Amino acid sequence: MARIARKRTAFDVSQVVFDGASQFVTIGPEDPAWASLETADLPDAAFVRLKPPETATDEQVAALRNALRKRGAVVRVMPRPRRAILPVSKSTTMVKASVRDVVLKLVSDARCRRPEALSQLVESVLSEVGL
C-alpha cells in the first residue's frame, strides 16, 4: 500500500502518493489479532505499533511481535494500560458526627503500645479546648 503525503501550498493541501512506502499500522487492544494469530490479517513489511490490552500476557505480546517480524514488520510495543489500584466506590455515605466522636474513633483505631495512655492524653486535650 502506498503512503500518501500531503503537500502544502499557499492556499490548499494536496496529496502525493509514494509508491513502495511502508504502512504505519496500530494494532490496538480491541484488534482481533490478540484473540487469534491464525485468523488475524497481519500487515507485511510495515511499521507496526502494538498497544496490548491490559489482560494480555507477555507470551501473547511476544507471539504477536514475532509473527509480525517474520512478515518483515518493524514492531514497537507500547506499554499496557495500568489497572486501577484501588476500586472505585460506587457510593459514599456521609455520617454526621461531632469532632469529639471523630477524634475518639481515630484514637480507638490507632495502633500503639499504650492505648490507654493515648486515650487519657487525648481526653485531657479535648477537655482543655472545650470539646
Number of C-alpha atoms within 10 A of each C-alpha: 13 12 14 14 11 10 10 10 8 5 5 7 9 10 11 11 12 12 10 9 13 18 17 14 15 14 16 15 17 11 16 13 16 18 12 11 15 8 9 13 10 18 17 17 17 20 18 23 17 21 20 23 17 12 11 14 11 9 9 16 17 12 14 20 19 14 14 21 16 12 13 14 22 17 18 13 14 11 11 14 12 8 9 7 6 6 7 7 6 5 6 6 5 6 6 8 8 9 11 15 12 12 14 15 11 11 17 14 10 11 9 11 8 8 14 12 11 15 14 11 11 16 16 12 12 15 10 9 7 8 11
